[in-house]
Amino acid sequence: MQIEKDYDRLLWAWKGWHDECGNKIRPVYLPYIDLLNKHAKENGYQDLAEYWIEDYEMGNVTEFESIIDQLLKDIMPLYEQLHAYVRGRLCSQYENRFDCDGPIPAHILGNMWAQTWHDRLDDVIPYPDAPLINITKVLIEKKFSIHQLYTMGESFFTSIGLYPMTPKFWTRSMFKKPIDRDTVCHASAFDMEYHDDYRVKICTKINDNYFYTVYHEMGHIEYYMAYSKKQPFVYRSGANSGFHEAI
């Protein structure tokens, strides 16, 4: 979906994936949610939402949702302009395929979940003749290896006074997808909480998306290492669940 541009082929892939996965997951997912809510109630919470929101220390569920609603209202004018611009460009490309005054079809945004749109940048960029850094092209031209992406990330962090990766990071991380077994490829960082053992799990490829992902996950590890230097175990985490993702 990152490369394909044909409207019907994209719809086939998007619908096929969601139909296949959704139908299989639904019978176990709904009972799973019930169990999570039951667990939360047994521990004194109204439901799982209240349990999650407590981490932010921003009042009850209603107060927290009110704050989030206001934040969304604050950025909505800008988002609506951005959405309308992207929709207009894509509507020109896919003429008469969707309502140019309505939502953007999720399957044409270059991502199975429509959560990132950067793979459609070439189609919607406002000034296509202006210089633009193509990170993927540069990495390929310079024959970057997967290992070099991580050493470059480490160099960046040490250049701003942060920590180098530990020896166990280099020997125990999963830097590319194994060929001998199925693997969940969602990028993650881990503090094994034992003798400077920090790891990442990333099915790395040489492109701009993974370039950013490597820095993001190594950023988590920089936090882990900083926490471990002085903080007792109970405080070795972000200020709240969104802290690492936001900064």
C-alpha positions, 0 to 999 in steps of 0.5 A: 500500500506504500507503493501501489496507486491504483484505486481498485487494487488498493481497495482490494488489499485494504478490504481483504486485510480488514475482512480477514483479520476482523472476522478472525479477531472479533470472537476473541477480542470482545471477550478479551475486552470484557475480561479487561473491564472485569479486571479493572472493576475488581481493582476498584475502577469503573472500567478499563478506561478509568484505569488507563486514564489514572496514569495521566493524573488529570482527574476522572474520565470525564475531566480527562476527556474534556481536556482532550476534546478541547485540545482537538478543538484547538487544532481542528481548524488547521487539521481541516485545512490540511485534510481539505488540501490533501483531499483535493489533490487526491480527488484530482488524481482519482477523479469521480472515485469518491466524494470530494466534499467528504472523508478521504477513503482510508485505502488511498492514504498509503497505510493500512490503517490510514495513520500516516500519510507520508507515503503519498507526499509525492502526490500532494506536495504543494511545491513539487519543484522545490528541493526536498531531501529524499532520505530513502534515496540518500541511504540507498545511494550511500549503500547504508547497511541496517547496522549503520542506521543504528550506529548513526542513531547512536552517534546522534544521541552521544553528540547531544550528551546522551548515552551510547548503547550498551554491548548487550543492545548490539548482541541481543536486539532483533534488527531485521526480520528473521527468516526462520520463524514468524515474527511480530514486526511492530517496532518496540524497545525494551528495558530488560531491567537486568545488567544494562540489557536494553534491546529493540525489536525492529524488522528494519529496512533501508528507507525513510520510515525505518530511519525515523523508527530507529531514532524513535526506538533508540530514544526510548532506550535513552530514557531507560538508561537515564532512569536506571542511573538514579531512579528506584525501580518504581520510577523507571518509566515515563511521567505518563503513558504518552510521555515517551511518544510525545517528546 
